[in-house]
Amino acid sequence: MADYTPLVQIFRDKIKTYQENGKKIFASSSFQSHSLPMLHLISQIDASIPVYFLNTGYHFAETLAFKEEVARQFGLQLQEAASPIPKIAQRDANGLLFFAKDPDYCCYLNKTLPMEPMLAAYDVWISGVRRDQNANRSRFEYEMPGKYGTLRFHPMLEWTNAMIARYLKDHQLPQHPLEGKGYLSVGCEPCTQSVAQMNAQNEREGRWAGLKKTECGLHTDLVAQ
């Protein structure tokens, strides 16, 4: 059986320790189906922990509506962050938006850059990355140093798809509306495809399909080297 109970207790104990030591904590989430166990646990442990959503301006409408539904249902302290660079300035010399010409730079402008102020303002960053998602994340630890002196905490690191499915069922949590259409990992609309249409094996293969790119920069550039 996919027993997630010991991992839940680790999560609770870590949050308690951070708070007892006076640490300022925040979380970030993309509000996908597999994000919900972490968000639900935050709501149960301490719903006052702010949860940041990086609004890139390119999200599916379904994601934006789902984010609001989940935040309301869980009683989360939802915050939004966006790039300080307006979209009109996010074009190359030929007028092409960077997601079409330079997706790495687009991710930097719309995800990494707007995350940096939070790292400067908080002590602990709760991120829902999992070891089984890709090779980069497979090397992560529960706690790792992040940029600007922030401690990265990865409470979902050892969770599997089976554990997530069981948690969602046990707690009767909603499903992202695009998951039923084969979008098992949902990012920005221009750069995300349905894995069902691709016959993909990994849930994240629909992200930046056809490119060697597997990360947006949050879990590469914002890890202390």
N, C-alpha and C positions, 0 to 999 in steps of 0.2 A: 504493500500500500504506500501511497505517496504521503508520508507523514511529515507535515510541515511544522508540527508543534514545537520541536526543539529550536527551530530557526526563529519562530515567533518569540520565544522566550529570550533568545540572544538579542533580538531587536529591542524588546522592552528593557532589558538590563542595560544595554548600551545607552539608550535615551536617558534612563534614570541616572547613569553615571555622568553623562555630559551635563545634565541639568544640576546635579549636585555639585559639580565643579564650576558652575556659573558660565557654561558655554552657550553662546548664541547659536541657535540651530535653524537651518532652513532646509527645505526639500525642493527638488525640481521634478517635473513630470511632463510627459508628452500625452498623457491621458488616453492611452490605448487600453485594450482589454487586459493585457498582461501587466499594466500599471496598477490595476485596481487593488490587488492584495496589499501592496505597500501603502497606497492611499487610505485604504480602509483601516489598516493597522495604525497609521498616524492618527486617524480620527478617533480611534479607540484609546491610544496611548496618551496623546496630548493634541487635541484639535486646534490649539492655539499656535502650533508650529506653522509658519507661513509656507505655502506651497506655490512655487513660481512656475508659470507656464510661459515659455518663450514664444511669443506670437510673432512669427516670421513674416506674416502677411501673405503667406502662400498655403496655409493649411486648408484642408477640405472643410467645407461648411459643416459636414457631419461631425468632424472633430471639435469644432468650436461649440456646437450645440451640446455634444456629449460632455465636454469639459464643464459647461455650466450645470448640466444635469447632475453630474457626479459630485461637483463641489457643493451643490445645494443638498443633495441627498446625504452626503457624509458630514456636512457642516464644516467644510474645510475653510481655512483662511487663504483663499485664492488670491494670488497676486500675478500681474502680467508684466512682462518685460519685453521691450522691443528695441530694435536697432536705432541708434542715434543718427544713422545715415538714412535719409529719405530715399524712397525707391527711385525717384527721378535721378538721383546721383549714383544709383547702382547699375550703371550701364557702361559698356565699353565704348571705344571711339566710334564704333559703327551703330551705336544705339541699342545693342543687344543687352538685355538684362543678364546679369552675371550667372544666374542659374543655368542659362542656355550655353554660355561661353566658358565660364570658370566656376563650376559648382563648389569647389573648395573655398574660393574667395567669398562666394555667396553665403556659404555656411558660416564663415568667419564673421561676416558683417551682421548676419541675422541670428546667430546662435552664440558663438563664442564671445564676441564683443559685448553684447548686452548681458552676458552672464558675469562678466568681470566685476561690476560694481557690487554684486551680491557677495562675491568671494572676499572683497575688501571689507564688507560690513559684518560678515558672520564668521563664526569659528568653525562650524561643522556643516558640511554639505551632505545631505542624504540623497543618494542617487540610486535608482532602481536597476542598474546594470546587472546582467547575469553572466556567469562564466560560460554558459553554453551558447551564447549569442554569436560570438566570433572569436578569432584567434587573439586579437588584442585584449579582449575582456577576459579571456581564459587565464591570463597571467595576473589578473587583479587580486588584491587582498581585501579582507573586510574593511580594514582601515588603511588609508594611504595618504601621504602628503599631497596636497594640491597647491596650485599657484596662490600667491599672496598670503601664505601661511595658513590657509584653510585645510582642515582635516576632511578628507573624503571618507564617507561611511557608506558601504555597499551592503545593506541588510538583505538584499534579494540574491546575492551572489551565487549561492548554492541551490537556489530554487530551480526546479525543473518545470517543463510544460505540464507534466502530470500533477505536480503540486499546485500549480496555479489553477489548473482546471478544477481540481478538487476544492480549493479554497473558494473559487467563484461559485461553485455549486453549493458548498456547505453554507455560504453566507448569502446565497441568492442575489448575487451582484449582477448588474447589467452588462451587456456586451456592446462593444463599439459597433455602431450600425454598419460599418464597412466590412467587418470581419466575415459576415455571412456571404459577402461577395468575393472572398478570397484575399482580402487585404489583411494579412496577419501581422504585419508591422507597418504602421501608418506614419509617414512623415509628411513632407510638403507635397502638395498635389502635383506640381510639374515633375517631381523626381521619384514618384512612387507608383509602382505597378502592382496589380493583383498577382500573387504567387500562384493562384489557381490557373490563371491564363498562361503562366510560364512553365507549369509543371515543375516548380522549384521544390527542393528538398528542405531548405532552411527558411524559416519565417522571415529572415531579413534580406533574402535575395531579391525582393521586390523594391528595395531601397537602392537608388542610383543604378538601376538595372542596366547592364551593358558596360558599366565602368568598373575599374579596379577599386574605386572608392567604397569603403565600408563604414567610415565614421565621419561625423560632422565636425569634429574638433573638440567637442566638450570632454571627450574621454581619451584625448591624445594631447592636445595643446594645453589643457588645463590640469594635467597631471604633472606634479613637480618632477623634474628630471634629475 
